[in-house]
């Protein structure tokens, strides 16, 4: 799913069995159904425990 919010676009993506949420510049956001290659800046990543939903 791709959700434009104005200053950024939020993308809800599948990475194998995992769901990943990312923020994109509106001019560079993927389109719904598009396959893309991602690079993740781990200094800006938030990871959550799937069982408790708490931030790791």
C-alpha positions as CSV (number, residue, x, y, z in Angstrom):
1,X,0.0,0.0,0.0
2,X,1.2,3.5,-0.8
3,X,-0.2,6.5,1.1
4,X,0.7,10.0,0.1
5,X,0.6,12.4,3.1
6,X,1.9,15.6,1.5
7,X,5.5,16.2,2.6
8,X,6.2,12.4,2.4
9,X,4.7,9.2,1.1
10,X,4.4,6.2,3.4
11,X,4.9,2.7,1.8
12,X,3.7,-0.5,3.4
13,X,5.8,-3.3,1.8
14,X,6.4,-7.0,2.0
15,X,9.9,-8.3,2.5
16,X,9.4,-12.1,2.4
17,X,7.0,-12.8,5.3
18,X,7.8,-9.5,7.0
19,X,5.9,-6.2,6.6
20,X,8.1,-3.1,6.3
21,X,6.9,0.5,6.5
22,X,9.0,3.2,4.9
23,X,8.9,6.9,4.2
24,X,9.7,8.2,0.8
25,X,10.1,11.6,-0.9
26,X,6.8,12.0,-2.8
27,X,8.7,12.4,-6.1
28,X,10.6,9.1,-5.5
29,X,7.9,6.9,-3.9
30,X,7.1,3.5,-5.4
31,X,3.8,2.8,-7.1
32,X,1.3,0.3,-5.8
33,X,2.4,-3.2,-6.9
34,X,5.9,-2.1,-8.1
35,X,8.9,-4.2,-7.2
36,X,11.7,-2.1,-5.8
37,X,15.2,-2.5,-4.4
38,X,15.6,-0.9,-0.9
39,X,18.6,0.2,1.1
40,X,17.9,0.7,4.8
41,X,19.7,3.3,6.9
42,X,19.7,1.5,10.2
43,X,20.4,4.7,12.1
44,X,16.8,5.7,11.3
45,X,15.2,2.3,11.7
46,X,12.7,1.4,14.4
47,X,12.3,-2.4,15.1
48,X,9.3,-3.8,17.1
49,X,8.9,-7.1,18.8
50,X,6.3,-9.0,16.8
51,X,4.8,-10.6,20.0
52,X,4.6,-7.6,22.3
53,X,4.6,-4.8,19.7
54,X,7.2,-2.9,21.9
55,X,10.2,-1.1,20.5
56,X,13.4,-3.1,20.5
